Amino acid sequence: MIPTLPKKKLLTFSSISFGVIFLCYIFYQQIHSAEEFRKEALEASIPNVSVVNPQAPNPLETITLPGTVRAWYEAVIYAQASGYVKMWYKDYGAEVKEGDVLARIKVPALDAEYAQAEADLDSQKAKYKLAAVTADRYLSLRSSHAVSEQSISVAVADKNSEEAKLKSAEKNVDKYKAKINFKTIVAPFNGVVIQRNINVGDYVSQEGNVDDSKSPSNLFTVADIHRMRLFVSVPGTFAYLLKPGLTAELTVQQFPNRKFVANFLTMSKGFDLNMRTVVAEFTIENKDRTLWPGSFAQVTLTAPVKKDLLTIPSSSLVFDENGTQVATVTENNKIHFKPITVNKIIDSIIEVRDGVSASDRIVNNPSASLLEGDEVRVVEPRMGYSDTNISKKENSNHQPVASK
């Protein structure tokens, strides 16, 4: 028979064995935890970074600017004769043809002066007729020596003098005829009346209409609106977009859901000294007379441009004593700083002329603690520049907006 241990000793042995196993387990857990902690500490010492790649800029340059719509021709009409308005015939919005009567002015003083000029002309005609008859008679008596040569010379001179006075009187009548014509205000071309500033009985002069407020104003304004002109003040940095073939898209406040197309006509070729802008002129076909002179317009200029540039998010820039830089990640995941040359800042995007290539991995939102040669871990970025930039390129909505 195999001897058996007493029950009390067996229980003691089991307790010791369980204690040894438990101590071994605790020791193992401590070693494992220390190793895990060491790994976590090592991993924590390597910062995580998200990277972006430089992108080619949008091949279309787009800018939105305010503009003013003006009539193709616009005539501000004043009176050339001082008097009182007898009657006006065309009101606001009236369609007129060249030569249509807009108003008539009553000028009694001018009528009297014209009548006097005609009377002076009749008187001068009589004087000239008498001088001509006298000169002819004296000349016919020359052969008989009935009158002296002196008398003949005087008679011929009197005829010539009266003839000159007659011509002067005729010109004076023509002058008053021209003034009489100014009593009738007519349309200078086909168009529409966009202003009427007179009423029957108003006193008008060459300075304009004088109403109760004593402030002179024009009588009428007539505009030819079959075609319109669009004037836009373009900042100097975008003046290179202005060239033949350029088109503009515009909207006006009264038709917010309709877009009009304007074609480039010319530009001022000189900058405003205060605003540093150049005035560009476009033409708009307006056959349906939809657009009105003086309308405010939001004008979008879009032109293809060739740029040997790359774009990066503005959040990737680093500024220090070495100038403007970006932090790039090398193939072995080390930080390397590169100086860059900025071409232009467009909202949150930077155009870079020199310093980076399309293959560079640029740290987005770099920490101030990053140093040259630091090891980093590249992680997937959150929704930000890369995704939004792709979206912008797909939708072609990369539009810098100039300030008004």
Buried (B, 14 or more C-beta within 10 A) or exposed (E): EEEEEEEEEEEEEEEEEEEEEEEEEEEEEEEEEEEEEEEEEEEEEEBEBBBBBBBEBBEEBBBBBBBBBBBBBBBEBBBBBBBEBBEBEBEEEBEBEEEBBBBBBBBEEBBEBBEEBBEBBEEBBEBBEEBBEBBEEBBEEEEEEEBEEEBBEBBBEBBEEBBEBBEEBBEBBEEBEEBBEBBEBBBBBBBBBBBBBBEEEBBBBEEBBBBEEEEBBBBBBBBBBBBBBBBBBBBEEBBEBBEEEBEBBBBBEEEEEEEBEBBBEEBBEEBEEEEEBBBBBBBBEBEEEBBBBEBEBBBBBBBEEEBEBBBBBBBBBBEEEEEBBBBBBEEEBEBBBBEBEBBBEBEEBBBBBEBBEEEBBBBBEBEEEBEEEBEBEEEEBEEBBBEEBEEBBEEEEBBBEBEE
